[in-house]
């Protein structure tokens, strides 16, 4: 018999708030958009596509990973990043649409 413990509304709100704070930076928004459509890239691909320094990209990827926004998967000497919750891009697109009004 498995017993599951449901998260409280407060815990869910805290987790959602943490994820939104993590995404609330122009570089991190760009990373989330880049990883849209179930894509995955390594840090080199990310910093080259976004025109960033490697250290800057690594810093922001670390924040997104630590806050539960990104998955990280090692393949040989490369680490690939993907969105843990692909629906986050819907939030990003919604906010951008609101800014265009």
C-alpha positions in Angstrom: 0.0 0.0 0.0 1.4 3.4 -1.1 0.5 6.5 0.9 0.8 9.8 -1.0 1.1 13.1 0.8 -0.5 15.9 -1.1 1.2 19.3 -1.2 -0.8 22.0 0.6 -2.0 25.0 -1.4 0.6 27.1 0.5 3.4 24.7 -0.6 2.2 24.8 -4.2 2.1 28.6 -4.2 5.6 28.8 -2.7 6.9 26.5 -5.4 5.1 28.4 -8.2 6.5 31.7 -6.8 10.0 30.3 -6.7 9.8 29.1 -10.4 8.4 32.4 -11.5 11.1 34.4 -9.7 13.7 32.1 -11.4 12.3 32.8 -14.9 11.9 36.5 -14.2 15.1 37.6 -15.8 15.7 38.5 -19.5 18.5 35.9 -20.0 16.5 33.2 -18.3 13.4 34.1 -20.3 15.4 33.7 -23.4 16.7 30.3 -22.3 13.1 29.1 -21.6 12.0 30.3 -25.0 15.0 28.6 -26.6 14.1 25.3 -25.0 10.5 25.4 -26.2 9.0 22.5 -28.2 10.8 19.8 -26.3 14.2 20.8 -27.5 17.4 20.3 -25.5 20.8 21.9 -25.8 24.1 21.8 -24.0 25.6 24.9 -22.5 27.8 25.6 -25.5 24.8 25.5 -27.9 22.8 27.8 -25.5 25.5 30.5 -25.1 26.3 30.5 -28.8 22.6 30.8 -29.9 21.9 33.5 -27.3 25.2 35.4 -27.8 26.2 35.1 -24.2 29.5 34.4 -22.4 29.8 30.8 -21.2 30.0 31.9 -17.6 26.8 33.9 -17.9 24.9 31.1 -19.5 26.2 28.6 -16.9 25.1 30.9 -14.0 21.6 31.3 -15.3 21.2 27.6 -16.2 22.2 26.8 -12.6 19.5 29.0 -11.2 16.9 27.5 -13.5 18.0 24.0 -12.7 18.1 24.6 -8.9 14.6 26.1 -8.9 13.1 23.1 -10.8 12.6 24.8 -14.1 15.2 22.7 -16.1 16.2 19.1 -16.4 19.8 18.2 -16.7 21.1 15.1 -18.5 24.7 14.1 -18.9 25.8 12.4 -22.1 29.6 11.8 -22.2 31.3 15.1 -21.6 28.2 17.1 -22.4 25.3 18.2 -20.1 22.0 18.8 -21.9 19.3 21.0 -20.6 15.5 20.8 -21.3 12.4 22.2 -19.7 11.1 20.2 -16.8 7.6 21.8 -17.4 7.2 22.7 -21.1 4.0 24.6 -20.3 6.2 27.3 -18.7 6.7 28.6 -22.3 2.9 29.3 -22.4 3.4 31.7 -19.4 6.3 33.4 -21.1 4.4 33.9 -24.3 1.3 35.2 -22.4 3.4 37.7 -20.5 5.1 38.9 -23.8 1.7 39.2 -25.4 0.6 41.4 -22.5 3.6 43.6 -23.0 2.6 44.2 -26.6 -0.7 45.8 -25.7 
